[in-house]
Amino acid sequence: MDLSDFDIKPGYFMHASNLHGAMHTYRVMCHTLALGNDVGLQEEKRVAFFAAFIHDMARKHDGFCLMHGPRAAKLKVPEFTPLFQKYRLDEEQISTLKTAVANHSQYVEIKKWHPHYTVTALLKDADALDRIRIGEHNLNRKFLRFEPTFGMIADAERLFYESEKLPIQTFQQMLNLAEEVLQKKLQY
């Protein structure tokens, strides 16, 4: 995989933001890889990784918003479908990705028996792990879905603080830092 395909470029986001922008996106992508590996969900991890890449691109502001996920599913999934297809996501996987993006910021969970639940849950937990950027006690553990996520909280905090010290420009740079901080290989 050419990781430069996942470098955030100007214009990808509807709202330029430090809170929900490139650094957050890169960390969520890394958390998705780590969590997918820890849970042992290889195929779901792949789809969740692509969902993490676009999950906040359709935000219009940094405040509370239930519409940015559905908006990203509607606007950003079609925009990036050629990239997803380059990496052999089929129509069903793209549909799953779309569901995950649309539901990643919703209070109401899709049901565990829903065929897209696992990818959505991976994205939601990976996104939650980066809530330290909002405040010290912003992550509510009762909303986490996978047992291994609980063990990743301290590492996610370290990744946030370390990444904020560096001039990270590319996903590869964040991935290298994440592998160092998490002390594990994060394979796609």
Secondary structure, DSSP 8 states (H G I E B T S, - for coil): --GGGGS--TTSSSS--SSSSHHHHHHHHHHHHHHHHHHT-HHHHHHHHHHHHHTTTT-SSSS--SSHHHHHHHHHHHHHHHHHHHTT--HHHHHHHHHHHHHTT-SS---TTSTTHHHHHHHHHHHHHTGGGT-TT---GGG--SHHHHHHHHHHHHHHHHHHTS---SHHHHHHHHHHHHTS----
